[in-house]
Amino acid sequence: MHGVEFAPLERQHGSQVLALLRGTLLVPLPRLHQRLEEAYERDARLGLAQVALCRLAGNAEKVVGVLLARVATRRTCCAQVYIDAVAVDAVFQGQGIGSRLLLRVLTPCLPDGLEVREVFLHTPLQATELVAFYRSCGFESDDEVIDNYYPRRWMPQAQALVLRWRPPTAAQHQHEERKGPQDADVS
Protein backbone atom coordinates (compact mmCIF):
# COMPACT_ATOMS: atom_id res chain seq x y z
CA MET A 1 0.00 0.00 0.00
CA HIS A 2 2.90 2.28 -0.79
CA GLY A 3 1.95 5.90 -1.27
CA VAL A 4 -1.37 5.94 0.61
CA GLU A 5 -1.72 8.47 3.43
CA PHE A 6 -4.61 9.04 5.82
CA ALA A 7 -5.82 12.50 6.78
CA PRO A 8 -8.85 14.37 8.07
CA LEU A 9 -11.42 15.30 5.43
CA GLU A 10 -10.96 18.85 4.11
CA ARG A 11 -12.96 20.97 1.65
CA GLN A 12 -10.27 20.55 -1.01
CA HIS A 13 -11.20 16.83 -1.13
CA GLY A 14 -14.90 17.58 -1.70
CA SER A 15 -15.42 16.83 -5.39
CA GLN A 16 -13.39 13.60 -5.27
CA VAL A 17 -15.17 12.43 -2.10
CA LEU A 18 -18.54 13.24 -3.68
CA ALA A 19 -17.68 11.16 -6.73
CA LEU A 20 -16.55 8.24 -4.55
CA LEU A 21 -19.65 8.38 -2.34
CA ARG A 22 -22.27 8.75 -5.08
CA GLY A 23 -22.50 5.00 -5.54
CA THR A 24 -22.12 4.19 -1.85
CA LEU A 25 -24.45 6.44 0.14
CA LEU A 26 -28.01 5.83 -0.99
CA VAL A 27 -29.22 9.37 -0.40
CA PRO A 28 -30.33 12.16 -2.74
CA LEU A 29 -27.52 14.43 -3.95
CA PRO A 30 -28.65 17.50 -1.92
CA ARG A 31 -28.55 15.39 1.26
CA LEU A 32 -25.07 14.14 0.34
CA HIS A 33 -23.88 17.75 -0.05
CA GLN A 34 -25.42 18.59 3.33
CA ARG A 35 -23.71 15.58 4.93
CA LEU A 36 -20.33 16.66 3.55
CA GLU A 37 -20.83 20.17 4.97
CA GLU A 38 -21.52 18.63 8.39
CA ALA A 39 -18.38 16.53 8.02
CA TYR A 40 -16.20 19.55 7.21
CA GLU A 41 -17.62 21.65 10.03
CA ARG A 42 -17.89 19.14 12.83
CA ASP A 43 -16.78 15.58 12.24
CA ALA A 44 -13.30 16.09 10.76
CA ARG A 45 -12.01 17.82 13.90
CA LEU A 46 -13.19 14.85 15.97
CA GLY A 47 -11.35 12.42 13.69
CA LEU A 48 -14.65 11.04 12.39
CA ALA A 49 -14.29 12.15 8.75
CA GLN A 50 -11.17 10.68 7.16
CA VAL A 51 -9.75 10.25 3.67
CA ALA A 52 -7.12 7.97 2.18
CA LEU A 53 -4.93 9.85 -0.28
CA CYS A 54 -2.64 8.55 -2.99
CA ARG A 55 0.13 10.81 -4.30
CA LEU A 56 0.20 11.15 -8.07
CA ALA A 57 2.74 12.62 -10.45
CA GLY A 58 3.30 16.31 -9.87
CA ASN A 59 2.46 15.90 -6.16
CA ALA A 60 -1.29 15.86 -6.88
CA GLU A 61 -3.53 13.92 -4.48
CA LYS A 62 -6.21 11.43 -5.39
CA VAL A 63 -8.83 10.48 -2.80
CA VAL A 64 -8.93 6.66 -2.91
CA GLY A 65 -10.96 6.11 0.26
CA VAL A 66 -13.30 7.95 2.58
CA LEU A 67 -14.98 7.31 5.91
CA LEU A 68 -17.81 9.51 7.20
CA ALA A 69 -18.95 9.05 10.77
CA ARG A 70 -20.69 11.30 13.29
CA VAL A 71 -21.62 11.43 16.94
CA ALA A 72 -25.17 10.05 16.95
CA THR A 73 -25.94 10.25 20.65
CA ARG A 74 -24.03 12.40 23.10
CA ARG A 75 -24.39 12.25 26.84
CA THR A 76 -22.38 13.96 29.56
CA CYS A 77 -19.72 11.27 29.67
CA CYS A 78 -20.09 9.14 26.56
CA ALA A 79 -21.22 8.94 22.95
CA GLN A 80 -22.47 6.61 20.26
CA VAL A 81 -20.77 7.05 16.89
CA TYR A 82 -22.62 6.26 13.67
CA ILE A 83 -20.74 5.37 10.49
CA ASP A 84 -22.52 6.82 7.46
CA ALA A 85 -20.15 5.45 4.83
CA VAL A 86 -16.90 3.71 4.10
CA ALA A 87 -15.92 3.78 0.44
CA VAL A 88 -12.75 2.74 -1.35
CA ASP A 89 -12.00 3.28 -5.04
CA ALA A 90 -12.44 -0.05 -6.85
CA VAL A 91 -8.82 0.02 -8.10
CA PHE A 92 -7.57 0.24 -4.50
CA GLN A 93 -9.91 -2.30 -2.88
CA GLY A 94 -8.36 -5.33 -1.21
CA GLN A 95 -5.31 -3.37 0.00
CA GLY A 96 -6.51 -2.76 3.58
CA ILE A 97 -7.53 0.86 3.04
CA GLY A 98 -11.11 0.39 4.28
CA SER A 99 -9.90 -1.47 7.38
CA ARG A 100 -7.35 1.22 8.15
CA LEU A 101 -9.96 3.95 7.75
CA LEU A 102 -12.26 2.11 10.17
CA LEU A 103 -9.49 1.59 12.71
CA ARG A 104 -9.01 5.36 12.85
CA VAL A 105 -12.51 5.77 14.36
CA LEU A 106 -12.72 2.56 16.40
CA THR A 107 -11.35 4.19 19.49
CA PRO A 108 -12.49 4.26 23.12
CA CYS A 109 -12.15 8.06 23.30
CA LEU A 110 -12.64 10.97 20.89
CA PRO A 111 -10.06 13.79 20.71
CA ASP A 112 -12.36 16.04 22.78
CA GLY A 113 -12.16 13.50 25.64
CA LEU A 114 -15.63 12.05 25.14
CA GLU A 115 -15.77 8.31 25.82
CA VAL A 116 -17.11 6.20 22.95
CA ARG A 117 -19.70 3.69 24.16
CA GLU A 118 -20.22 2.10 20.75
CA VAL A 119 -19.76 2.58 17.03
CA PHE A 120 -22.59 1.31 14.84
CA LEU A 121 -23.63 1.18 11.21
CA HIS A 122 -26.28 -0.18 8.88
CA THR A 123 -25.39 -2.37 5.91
CA PRO A 124 -27.61 -4.15 3.39
CA LEU A 125 -28.58 -7.52 4.81
CA GLN A 126 -27.91 -9.30 1.53
CA ALA A 127 -24.40 -7.74 1.16
CA THR A 128 -22.60 -10.74 2.68
CA GLU A 129 -19.14 -9.52 1.63
CA LEU A 130 -19.70 -6.19 3.39
CA VAL A 131 -21.01 -7.93 6.50
CA ALA A 132 -17.93 -10.19 6.51
CA PHE A 133 -15.65 -7.15 6.08
CA TYR A 134 -17.20 -5.31 9.03
CA ARG A 135 -17.06 -8.45 11.19
CA SER A 136 -13.34 -8.81 10.35
CA CYS A 137 -12.90 -5.28 11.75
CA GLY A 138 -14.51 -6.24 15.08
CA PHE A 139 -18.17 -5.38 14.45
CA GLU A 140 -20.80 -7.75 15.79
CA SER A 141 -24.47 -8.26 15.09
CA ASP A 142 -27.20 -8.82 17.62
CA ASP A 143 -29.35 -9.88 14.63
CA GLU A 144 -31.21 -6.56 14.59
CA VAL A 145 -32.66 -6.09 11.11
CA ILE A 146 -34.51 -2.99 9.97
CA ASP A 147 -37.15 -3.54 7.30
CA ASN A 148 -37.62 -0.95 4.54
CA TYR A 149 -34.43 0.88 5.54
CA TYR A 150 -33.37 1.57 1.95
CA PRO A 151 -35.73 3.07 -0.65
CA ARG A 152 -36.87 0.24 -2.92
CA ARG A 153 -36.04 2.23 -6.05
CA TRP A 154 -32.35 1.96 -5.03
CA MET A 155 -32.32 -1.51 -3.57
CA PRO A 156 -34.95 -4.22 -4.15
CA GLN A 157 -34.27 -5.92 -0.81
CA ALA A 158 -34.56 -2.98 1.54
CA GLN A 159 -33.46 -4.65 4.79
CA ALA A 160 -30.49 -3.35 6.75
CA LEU A 161 -28.44 -5.25 9.32
CA VAL A 162 -27.25 -3.26 12.34
CA LEU A 163 -23.61 -3.95 13.25
CA ARG A 164 -21.94 -2.65 16.40
CA TRP A 165 -18.40 -2.25 17.73
CA ARG A 166 -17.86 -1.65 21.42
CA PRO A 167 -14.51 -0.72 22.97
CA PRO A 168 -13.07 -3.25 25.37
CA THR A 169 -13.90 -2.55 28.99
CA ALA A 170 -11.24 -2.24 31.68
CA ALA A 171 -12.28 -5.68 32.98
CA GLN A 172 -11.74 -7.18 29.51
CA HIS A 173 -8.29 -5.57 29.34
CA GLN A 174 -7.33 -7.02 32.72
CA HIS A 175 -8.61 -10.45 31.70
CA GLU A 176 -6.59 -10.35 28.45
CA GLU A 177 -3.45 -9.28 30.33
CA ARG A 178 -3.83 -12.20 32.77
CA LYS A 179 -4.45 -14.68 29.99
CA GLY A 180 -1.37 -16.77 29.39
CA PRO A 181 -0.37 -18.46 26.11
CA GLN A 182 -2.01 -21.67 27.31
CA ASP A 183 -5.33 -19.81 27.61
CA ALA A 184 -5.25 -18.31 24.13
CA ASP A 185 -8.28 -18.92 21.97
CA VAL A 186 -7.18 -21.10 19.07
CA SER A 187 -10.48 -21.35 17.22
Backbone bond lengths (Angstrom), bond angles and torsions (degrees), N, CA, C in turn:
res aa  C-N    CA-C-N  psi(-1)  N-CA   C-N-CA  omega(-1)  CA-C   N-CA-C  phi
1 M - - - 1.445 - - 1.517 109.89 -
2 H 1.298 116.32 37.08 1.450 122.68 -179.25 1.523 110.28 -59.97
3 G 1.325 115.68 134.50 1.451 120.16 174.91 1.507 115.58 89.65
4 V 1.324 119.73 3.23 1.468 121.13 178.36 1.525 108.45 -101.85
5 E 1.333 115.01 127.60 1.465 121.96 178.39 1.519 108.56 -119.22
6 F 1.323 115.76 155.30 1.460 121.22 179.72 1.522 108.10 -116.50
7 A 1.336 115.61 138.74 1.462 120.24 -175.78 1.525 109.56 -153.47
8 P 1.330 116.27 161.03 1.462 119.02 173.38 1.531 110.58 -64.43
9 L 1.313 116.47 147.82 1.455 122.43 176.32 1.527 109.31 -63.69
10 E 1.335 116.04 134.29 1.464 121.93 175.60 1.521 108.75 -130.02
11 R 1.322 116.64 161.82 1.469 121.62 -178.32 1.527 112.08 -56.59
12 Q 1.312 117.44 -34.99 1.468 120.33 -178.56 1.526 112.09 -61.42
13 H 1.339 118.07 -19.33 1.458 122.47 179.07 1.529 112.41 -88.17
14 G 1.327 117.02 -5.92 1.461 123.09 -168.67 1.511 116.80 -50.20
15 S 1.319 118.41 -53.68 1.468 119.73 -174.64 1.528 111.27 -67.06
16 Q 1.335 117.33 -37.17 1.464 119.50 178.72 1.527 111.05 -69.92
17 V 1.327 116.90 -39.19 1.466 120.72 178.31 1.521 109.59 -65.07
18 L 1.319 116.71 -42.58 1.465 121.19 178.79 1.526 110.38 -58.63
19 A 1.311 116.70 -45.27 1.468 120.44 179.64 1.526 111.15 -62.87
20 L 1.320 117.17 -39.67 1.466 121.65 -179.83 1.523 111.43 -69.07
21 L 1.325 117.04 -36.54 1.464 121.20 -175.94 1.527 114.00 -83.64
22 R 1.303 118.28 -19.77 1.469 120.38 -175.80 1.518 112.80 -52.43
23 G 1.316 118.07 -38.22 1.454 119.97 -179.76 1.511 113.61 -91.55
24 T 1.333 117.43 -1.48 1.460 121.16 -175.14 1.523 112.20 -105.63
25 L 1.321 116.35 -51.86 1.466 120.65 -180.00 1.520 108.64 -85.37
26 L 1.299 116.09 118.04 1.466 120.94 -177.72 1.514 110.17 -87.14
27 V 1.343 114.78 67.46 1.462 120.87 178.59 1.527 108.14 -134.63
28 P 1.324 117.58 155.21 1.463 120.24 176.44 1.532 110.90 -60.21
29 L 1.318 116.66 150.68 1.457 122.09 -176.96 1.530 113.67 -54.51
30 P 1.348 120.22 -43.55 1.474 118.77 178.03 1.539 112.06 -59.43
31 R 1.321 117.15 -37.47 1.471 120.07 178.51 1.533 110.54 -68.13
32 L 1.321 116.90 -36.34 1.457 120.38 177.33 1.533 110.79 -63.96
33 H 1.333 116.72 -42.43 1.470 120.32 175.91 1.525 110.79 -60.57
34 Q 1.322 116.17 -43.50 1.469 121.11 178.80 1.521 110.46 -61.74
35 R 1.341 116.68 -42.56 1.468 120.40 -179.62 1.525 111.04 -64.13
36 L 1.329 117.73 -38.76 1.460 120.32 177.00 1.526 111.56 -65.24
37 E 1.325 117.66 -39.26 1.473 120.44 176.40 1.527 110.63 -59.84
38 E 1.338 116.28 -44.05 1.469 120.17 176.90 1.524 110.74 -60.25
39 A 1.320 116.30 -40.14 1.463 120.79 -179.24 1.518 111.11 -64.59
40 Y 1.336 117.18 -42.78 1.471 120.03 179.27 1.528 110.63 -63.52
41 E 1.323 115.16 -45.46 1.461 120.60 -172.20 1.529 114.08 -75.68
42 R 1.319 117.21 -33.98 1.451 119.41 -169.06 1.522 113.12 -125.21
43 D 1.307 117.58 -51.55 1.455 120.73 -167.08 1.528 114.01 -75.79
44 A 1.326 117.89 -32.97 1.466 120.37 -177.86 1.524 111.25 -62.80
45 R 1.327 117.83 -38.89 1.473 118.98 -178.83 1.528 112.25 -71.29
46 L 1.326 117.22 -18.26 1.464 120.93 175.62 1.534 111.84 -91.91
47 G 1.322 116.82 1.71 1.458 120.39 -178.28 1.514 113.45 79.22
48 L 1.329 117.38 14.07 1.461 121.20 -174.70 1.527 113.49 -99.03
49 A 1.318 117.74 -2.86 1.464 121.75 175.11 1.519 106.07 -127.07
50 Q 1.318 116.33 110.43 1.464 122.61 -172.08 1.524 110.45 -127.66
51 V 1.321 116.29 152.36 1.459 121.48 173.27 1.515 109.51 -128.72
52 A 1.317 115.20 153.11 1.464 122.50 170.48 1.515 105.89 -107.36
53 L 1.329 116.27 126.27 1.454 122.17 -174.80 1.508 110.71 -116.44
54 C 1.314 116.15 139.88 1.457 122.35 175.30 1.527 107.06 -115.34
55 R 1.322 116.54 129.95 1.465 121.26 178.00 1.520 109.84 -78.67
56 L 1.323 115.10 132.01 1.457 121.36 179.30 1.531 109.11 -110.33
57 A 1.294 116.29 177.44 1.464 121.07 177.03 1.522 109.15 -57.03
58 G 1.309 116.09 144.54 1.460 120.23 -179.97 1.517 112.98 75.54
59 N 1.325 116.81 15.88 1.466 123.79 177.88 1.535 113.24 65.45
60 A 1.329 117.64 18.15 1.467 120.70 174.81 1.529 108.83 -73.26
61 E 1.330 115.74 155.89 1.471 121.27 178.86 1.516 109.67 -112.32
62 K 1.317 114.93 140.39 1.467 120.65 172.67 1.520 107.21 -118.97
63 V 1.331 116.85 128.34 1.454 121.57 175.18 1.528 107.29 -76.62
64 V 1.335 116.42 116.51 1.468 120.97 -178.81 1.526 111.65 -110.45
65 G 1.322 116.81 -5.10 1.457 120.92 177.64 1.511 110.37 -160.46
66 V 1.322 116.08 152.89 1.458 120.83 178.52 1.527 109.16 -148.88
67 L 1.309 115.21 145.80 1.461 122.19 173.02 1.520 106.77 -131.99
68 L 1.323 116.54 126.76 1.463 122.16 174.75 1.517 108.38 -117.27
69 A 1.310 115.74 121.85 1.463 121.60 176.73 1.526 107.40 -137.15
70 R 1.317 116.00 163.62 1.471 120.46 -179.82 1.518 109.54 -151.52
71 V 1.315 115.32 158.59 1.462 119.81 174.20 1.522 106.33 -75.04
72 A 1.324 116.59 117.98 1.460 121.71 -177.48 1.515 111.49 -89.35
73 T 1.305 117.13 -41.87 1.456 122.68 179.86 1.515 107.52 -134.58
74 R 1.309 115.89 128.15 1.468 120.54 -178.54 1.521 108.57 -124.14
75 R 1.303 114.68 126.20 1.463 120.64 174.53 1.523 107.49 -116.61
76 T 1.291 117.88 -178.86 1.459 121.64 -178.58 1.516 112.15 -55.75
77 C 1.319 116.88 -42.21 1.462 119.67 -172.17 1.523 114.39 -113.31
78 C 1.325 118.48 -13.40 1.457 118.30 -172.50 1.531 111.78 -150.98
79 A 1.332 114.41 168.73 1.460 119.63 -177.17 1.513 110.76 -143.50
80 Q 1.324 114.61 157.61 1.460 123.26 166.86 1.520 105.55 -106.00
81 V 1.320 116.76 136.31 1.457 121.67 178.31 1.522 107.90 -111.85
82 Y 1.336 115.78 132.89 1.456 121.58 179.22 1.524 108.89 -109.62
83 I 1.324 116.71 130.91 1.457 121.49 176.49 1.524 108.18 -94.08
84 D 1.331 115.37 115.62 1.464 121.43 177.75 1.523 110.79 -76.68
85 A 1.331 116.67 -43.53 1.462 118.89 -173.99 1.519 111.69 -160.44
86 V 1.312 114.18 144.90 1.455 123.56 166.33 1.517 104.56 -129.70
87 A 1.321 116.43 122.95 1.466 119.88 -179.74 1.523 109.20 -137.31
88 V 1.324 115.10 138.23 1.458 121.53 177.01 1.523 107.74 -130.42
89 D 1.317 116.21 133.47 1.460 122.85 176.93 1.527 108.60 -51.49
90 A 1.322 117.40 135.28 1.470 122.25 -175.84 1.523 112.50 -54.42
91 V 1.320 118.50 -35.90 1.465 122.05 -179.71 1.535 111.35 -65.51
92 F 1.321 116.91 -27.20 1.462 121.83 -175.09 1.527 112.89 -102.99
93 Q 1.325 118.58 0.95 1.461 120.56 179.91 1.527 110.50 -67.61
94 G 1.327 115.55 151.48 1.459 120.99 179.23 1.522 113.63 84.24
95 Q 1.337 117.30 7.20 1.459 121.32 -179.57 1.532 112.44 -108.51
96 G 1.330 117.46 8.60 1.463 120.78 177.90 1.514 115.08 86.19
97 I 1.319 117.68 7.17 1.466 120.47 -177.76 1.525 110.93 -67.56
98 G 1.328 117.95 -45.95 1.461 120.75 179.08 1.520 112.04 -60.80
99 S 1.330 117.16 -42.60 1.471 121.31 178.12 1.519 110.89 -62.21
100 R 1.322 116.13 -43.40 1.462 119.75 -178.71 1.521 111.48 -68.21
101 L 1.326 117.68 -35.33 1.463 119.67 174.59 1.525 110.21 -62.82
102 L 1.338 116.77 -46.00 1.465 120.40 179.55 1.524 111.73 -60.79
103 L 1.318 116.83 -43.54 1.462 120.03 -178.44 1.527 111.89 -59.79
104 R 1.311 117.30 -26.17 1.464 120.50 179.77 1.532 112.26 -69.42
105 V 1.349 117.72 -20.91 1.469 119.70 178.48 1.528 112.73 -110.46
106 L 1.329 117.72 -9.46 1.464 119.70 178.13 1.523 107.75 -85.77
107 T 1.305 113.58 81.33 1.453 121.56 -174.04 1.522 109.76 -135.38
108 P 1.325 117.83 146.02 1.466 119.00 -179.87 1.525 114.11 -73.80
109 C 1.345 117.46 -10.68 1.464 118.87 -176.16 1.529 109.71 -149.01
110 L 1.334 116.97 135.09 1.458 121.92 176.55 1.524 109.42 -81.63
111 P 1.338 117.91 160.71 1.465 120.28 -179.11 1.527 114.63 -56.55
112 D 1.334 118.19 -25.44 1.467 120.02 178.60 1.528 112.50 -83.52
113 G 1.357 116.85 6.33 1.455 121.55 176.75 1.517 114.52 91.60
114 L 1.306 117.63 -4.88 1.460 121.17 -178.97 1.529 110.03 -72.95
115 E 1.320 116.07 129.61 1.464 121.75 179.11 1.530 109.97 -74.01
116 V 1.321 115.75 135.72 1.469 120.59 178.05 1.523 108.44 -92.84
117 R 1.324 116.36 118.58 1.464 121.67 178.86 1.516 111.18 -81.37
118 E 1.350 116.47 -40.18 1.452 120.57 176.19 1.516 109.77 -162.69
119 V 1.333 114.53 157.67 1.452 123.12 172.70 1.523 104.99 -118.61
120 F 1.328 117.07 131.06 1.462 118.33 -178.73 1.520 110.70 -136.87
121 L 1.330 114.92 163.20 1.457 121.57 179.95 1.512 109.30 -154.99
122 H 1.314 115.21 166.90 1.464 122.72 174.04 1.515 107.04 -116.89
123 T 1.316 116.86 138.13 1.459 121.40 176.45 1.527 108.02 -139.06
124 P 1.328 116.72 148.67 1.468 118.10 -179.88 1.532 111.08 -56.16
125 L 1.300 116.20 131.55 1.456 122.23 -177.51 1.525 111.67 -56.76
126 Q 1.325 116.83 -39.74 1.460 120.26 -176.52 1.533 112.84 -80.16
127 A 1.336 119.23 -5.11 1.467 122.42 -178.57 1.539 109.50 -85.01
128 T 1.319 115.63 72.92 1.472 120.57 -173.19 1.524 113.12 -60.86
129 E 1.336 117.93 -33.71 1.468 119.63 177.88 1.522 111.38 -66.52
130 L 1.339 116.93 -39.56 1.465 120.19 177.21 1.525 110.93 -66.01
131 V 1.315 115.92 -43.97 1.472 119.71 178.77 1.527 109.58 -59.38
132 A 1.320 117.52 -44.30 1.472 121.54 178.73 1.530 110.83 -62.76
133 F 1.334 117.57 -40.56 1.461 121.48 177.95 1.528 110.57 -60.23
134 Y 1.332 116.83 -50.07 1.467 119.64 -178.55 1.539 111.14 -64.19
135 R 1.309 117.36 -37.95 1.468 120.02 177.17 1.533 110.76 -63.50
136 S 1.340 116.84 -37.59 1.468 119.91 178.61 1.526 111.45 -66.04
137 C 1.325 117.06 -19.49 1.469 121.72 178.20 1.531 111.81 -94.65
138 G 1.329 117.50 6.62 1.463 120.91 175.70 1.514 115.64 101.45
139 F 1.325 118.35 2.61 1.462 120.40 177.79 1.524 109.54 -78.77
140 E 1.322 115.12 147.66 1.459 121.31 179.01 1.520 109.53 -129.09
141 S 1.306 115.19 157.52 1.454 121.04 178.49 1.519 109.17 -114.68
142 D 1.321 115.04 139.10 1.465 119.33 170.28 1.523 108.23 -102.78
143 D 1.335 115.64 23.40 1.465 124.62 179.08 1.527 113.58 63.91
144 E 1.336 117.15 23.03 1.458 120.58 175.40 1.527 108.69 -77.50
145 V 1.313 116.17 121.22 1.461 122.56 179.67 1.522 107.82 -121.17
146 I 1.322 115.77 135.73 1.459 121.17 179.02 1.526 107.88 -108.81
147 D 1.318 116.02 118.46 1.463 120.97 177.58 1.527 109.82 -75.81
148 N 1.318 115.76 149.54 1.469 123.18 176.42 1.531 113.07 54.26
149 Y 1.316 116.90 35.10 1.468 121.31 179.91 1.528 110.78 -71.97
150 Y 1.329 115.95 -42.48 1.461 121.13 -178.91 1.522 109.29 -99.55
151 P 1.341 117.65 142.02 1.472 119.30 175.57 1.532 109.86 -60.71
152 R 1.301 116.68 134.01 1.468 121.12 -175.81 1.531 112.93 -61.88
153 R 1.321 117.53 -25.51 1.470 118.53 179.21 1.531 110.80 -68.38
154 W 1.342 117.93 -19.42 1.459 121.19 178.91 1.513 112.17 -99.05
155 M 1.323 115.39 -29.18 1.464 118.99 -174.94 1.521 108.25 -149.67
156 P 1.354 117.41 116.72 1.467 119.85 -176.37 1.528 113.36 -60.58
157 Q 1.327 117.26 -40.66 1.468 119.77 176.20 1.523 106.13 -97.69
158 A 1.305 116.31 105.98 1.455 122.01 -167.55 1.526 114.45 -90.05
159 Q 1.327 118.55 12.20 1.461 120.57 -177.30 1.527 111.67 -82.06
160 A 1.333 114.92 141.42 1.457 121.26 176.83 1.526 109.33 -119.20
161 L 1.321 115.59 139.48 1.456 122.67 174.73 1.520 107.72 -96.11
162 V 1.324 117.49 134.29 1.457 122.08 177.06 1.528 107.70 -92.40
163 L 1.333 115.61 124.79 1.463 121.65 177.06 1.519 108.40 -117.67
164 R 1.335 115.37 142.45 1.469 120.68 -175.81 1.525 111.29 -131.49
165 W 1.335 114.94 145.02 1.464 122.85 171.56 1.519 106.65 -122.74
166 R 1.308 115.45 130.96 1.469 120.24 177.79 1.519 108.27 -122.08
167 P 1.336 117.14 136.56 1.466 119.19 178.72 1.525 110.17 -66.42
168 P 1.312 116.54 148.68 1.464 119.26 177.57 1.530 109.91 -61.60
169 T 1.311 115.44 142.72 1.462 119.79 177.11 1.521 109.22 -82.91
170 A 1.310 117.20 166.41 1.462 121.69 177.89 1.526 110.42 -58.94
171 A 1.334 117.27 -38.21 1.469 121.06 178.98 1.527 110.41 -63.91
172 Q 1.340 117.38 -39.95 1.463 120.25 177.99 1.522 110.46 -64.70
173 H 1.347 117.01 -40.20 1.460 120.44 177.84 1.524 110.99 -60.38
174 Q 1.336 115.90 -46.16 1.468 119.75 -179.24 1.521 110.47 -63.05
175 H 1.326 117.38 -41.19 1.454 121.44 179.32 1.526 110.38 -62.00
176 E 1.340 117.08 -44.54 1.468 121.20 179.64 1.526 111.28 -63.42
177 E 1.345 116.51 -38.79 1.464 119.91 -179.88 1.524 111.03 -66.38
178 R 1.342 116.88 -34.85 1.466 120.72 -179.32 1.517 112.58 -78.83
179 K 1.326 116.31 -20.12 1.449 120.58 -178.20 1.525 109.56 -65.73
180 G 1.269 116.78 126.37 1.463 120.77 176.98 1.513 109.91 -91.91
181 P 1.356 117.51 172.72 1.463 120.77 179.50 1.522 112.45 -57.88
182 Q 1.325 117.30 -30.98 1.467 119.72 -179.29 1.511 110.68 -71.20
183 D 1.340 118.36 -19.57 1.461 121.53 -179.09 1.524 112.53 -93.90
184 A 1.302 117.82 -3.02 1.467 120.70 -173.97 1.534 110.11 -61.70
185 D 1.291 114.30 142.98 1.468 121.26 178.36 1.532 107.84 -77.77
186 V 1.288 117.04 120.39 1.467 120.97 -176.74 1.526 111.80 -111.73
187 S 1.306 116.90 28.13 1.471 119.32 -178.25 1.493 112.02 -72.34
